[in-house]
């Protein structure tokens, strides 16, 4: 291994160590309450050294968000290999997204925070924000691939663009997750709705609609 390759490997290792330290603080103390000084202390680095790897706090948070997105991407890639038909792949992707939101709630909520923060013009300039965007796009492409597979194997019937459907389903599933996570007690105690059943009904509706949609959206 050459010098350049070794330095790059060491740089990535150090970045990962910083992100691990940041995760421990952010997920216990909170996004707004955690400072770069605290992260530097936790990572046993000087603040100046920390800024060699992440140019500001939003850049570091984007790097942490990208770590979560890559984990989600790996989960999606795994079910694409496990399931045979496009419809099965698509439903498995939706359920993996739900599982990620439940088991990795800290990363999930950080992803939502970063998604909202990216509209900040300063945040858009952060190097890690671009990496986050690229990973997010690759995740949508996996979902779109499952839809394309379903169209080809005739388990999904639609004339809509697969990427449009992929983004729409991401939005719908995120909405369901938010309702369940934030209003679970109210749903159960006021509306007498079983949240597990509500989620299953949601997937039943998705299955039914994708078997029957054949609407041309062209004008």
Secondary structure, DSSP 8 states (H G I E B T S, - for coil): --HHHHHHHHHHHHHHHHHHHHHHHHHHH-TTT--HHHHHHHTT--HHHHHHH-SSHHHHHHHHHHHHHHHHHHHHHHHHHH--SHHHHHHHHHHHHHHHHHHTHHHHHHHHHHHHHTTSTTGGG-HHHHHHHHHHHHHHHHHHHHHHHHHHHTSS---S-HHHHHHHHHHHHHHHHHHHHHHHHHHHHTS---HHHHHHHHHHHHHHHHHH-------
